[in-house]
């Protein structure tokens, strides 16, 4: 059979386009492709390329999502481990005896200086990267400093921490207990905070730093009067403890129980008994208007701690009681003078 030159040219062109489409698809042309319209072949090749791109994007997104989930789980695991470790440290300090106000160098007013910055960059790190790292670290620790110490002037008191506004107004931040003494004082917040404990190391009488976080503190007033201010604060706390009288009989209630609490105060030391729904004895120590102590019931294992905050007029108190080593897991304990 004779084939005209025109037919041979058209056939060659169709074969060439089919070959190009097959090459674009990385496989030899099929018999079906050799006889199809070149435009349809190009459109099919473009659709396949677009589908391949979508598949690659979907696969990349799946890999990114998996990496994010893995990182999130690792962060959550580390956070849980850090919290468990912090709770263990808190329990260790809680087992130590409370720090008496007259021996607590932290009592008094301080200026919160915020988080410290690294002065020297790590070897091989450019100054720009070191500055960026400091900014990031400062942002992270700054949030912790704000939750622990706030901003501006704060006052550590025997029963808790108070923020002092520029207008002199006071805002209670959280109740607290203290442990340690000397050049290291540990603050144990009593509920309602985002941290478990705060270890404060002193650099002389006027400056202190929160360990591990780097929050800075400078005693309000500073200078050569700082030691005198600290001494006066301790003496004032001790005098207030010895001067306030909370002895006598109190009608008290807790949960579904009630009892008459009879207290005897000698200086800062308090002893007493209670009788009603249950019976037992109490011992404790007054600091300002706060009585912290232990109660013991009639049963061998019936015992625990308590914290009572007396009103300014000395006619009532609100507080909490607990079992074992706790002072608050039992709930509220309130009373009024008989």
Buried (B, 14 or more C-beta within 10 A) or exposed (E): EEEEEEEEEEEEEBEEBBBBBBEBBEEEBEEEBBEBEBEEBBEBBEEBEEEEEEEEEEEEEEEEEEEEEEEEEEEEEEEEEEEEEBEEBBEEBBEEEBBBBBBBBBBBBBBBBBBBEEEEBEEEEEEEEBBEBBEEBBEEBBEBBBBBBBEEBBBBBBBBBBBBEEEEEEEEBBBBBBBBBEEBBBBBBBEEBEBBBBBBEBEEBBBBBBEEBBBBBBBBBBEEEBBEBBBEBBEBBBEBBBEBEBEBEBBBBBEEEBBBBBBEBEEBBBBBBBEEEBEBBBEBBBBBBBBBBBBEBEEEEEBBBBBBBBEEEEEBBEBBBBBEEBBBEBEEBBBEBE
